[in-house]
């Protein structure tokens, strides 16, 4: 048998592969791949946990928003009822005062009317403030959902 360059190249390859196996390179490569696989698995688990947490927060904020809307609606309805009652009371008082008074006390009636109008204006201003509060709450609730969606996207992007 003639030992040519191909035979020596084959022997060199076998010796090289033997040294690689002896030094444990395949085990090291397998260990590195296992470690990388574990890290990816841990990252996925963390992402799932964060997603579930974000969904829980979203549900909680949705419940709070709904409760705030209901409370705001109740406040508006109560304010409207109170304004109606106050208006009716003021109107009844004015009619009663006008029917019992004579021309000699017209000045006093004018003062009572001015006071009633001031009360109605003050109450109207309170209602306007409450209505503005409701409008601002609704607008913030709309933007709050967008902010939560953006936060979820940011968390997702940072985990990738």
N, C-alpha and C positions, 0 to 999 in steps of 0.2 A: 504494500500500500504506500502510495506516495503522499507525503505530507506537504501539500501545497498551501497557498495563502488562504484559501477558503477554509481549510481545516483549522488553521491557526486562528482565524477570525471566529470560527464557531467555538473553539476552546476558550478564547478570550471572552466571548459573550457568556458562556456557561459560568466561567469564573466570576465575571462581573455580577451576574444574577445571583450566584451563590453568596457573594459578599453582601449584596443588597438585602437578601433574605436573612443572612447571619446578623447584620446590623439592625434588623427589625424595622426597616423602612415601611413595609406594607402595614405593620401594626400602627406605626406612627401616622401614616396616611389615614387609616381607618379611624384612629382615635380623633384626628383633626376633623374628619367628616362627621363623626358622631357628635363631637362638641358643637360644630356648626349647626347640625340638625337640632340639637337640644336648645341652642340659643334661639333658633327660628321658632321652635315650638313654644318656648317661653315667651317670645315676643308676641306670637299669635294669641296665647292665653291672656297676656296683659292687655292686648288690644280688645279682646272679647270682654274682659272685665271692665275696661274703660268704656266700651260701647254700652254695656248693660248699665253702668253707672250713669252715663249720659242720658240714656233712655229713661232711667228712673228720675233723674233731675228734670228732664223734659216733662214727664208725666206730672211730677209734683208742681212745676211751674204752671202747667196747664190747669191743674186743679185750683191753684191759687188765683190764677187769672180769672177762671170761671167764677170763683167765690167773690172776687173783687167786682166783677161785672154785675153779679146778682146783688151784692151789697149796694153798689152804685145805683142800680135800678130801683132798689127799695128806697134809697135816700131821695132820689128824684121824685118818686111817687109820693113819698111822705111830704116832701117840700111842696109839691103841687097841691096836695090835699090841704096842707096847712095854709097855703096862699089862698086857696078857694075859701076855706073857712074864715080866714081873717078878712078877706074881701067881703064875704057875706055878712060877717059881724059888723064890719065898718059901715057897710051900706045900710044895714038894719038900724044901727045906732044913728046914722045921719038922718034917715027918714023919720025916726021917732023924735029926734031933737027938733027937726024942722016942723013936724006936725004940732008939737006942744009949745013951741016958742012963738012969740009975736014979733012984729016989726021992730019993737024996741030993743030986742036982743039979737038982731041980725048980725051985728058985729061979732058977738060971741059964737054964733053958728059958723061964721066964716073962719074963725080961729079953730073951731073943732074940725071943720073940713080940712083946713091946712094940716092939722095934726094927723088926721086920718090918711091924707095923701102922703105925708112924710113917712108914716108907718108902712104904707103899701110900697112906697119907693124903697124903703130900707129892706123890706122883706123881698122885694123884687131883686134888689142887689144881691142879697144872700142867695136867692135861687140862681141868679146868673153865675155867681161864684161856684155854686155846686154843679151847675151844668158845665161850666168850664172844666171843673175837676173831672167830671165824667168823660168829657171829650178828650182831655189829656190822658186819662187812664186808658181809654180805648186806643188812642194813637200809640201809646207806649206799649200796650199789649201787642199790637200789630208788629211793632219794631222789635219787641222782646223775642217773638218767635224767630224773626230773622237773625237776631243776635245769637240765639241758641243754635240755630242751624249752622251759622258761620263757625261757632265754637266747636261744634261736632266735626265740621270739615277740617278745621285747624288741627284738632287732635288726631284725626285720621291721617292728615298729611304729615304730621310730625312723627307718627309711628312708622310711616313708610320710609 
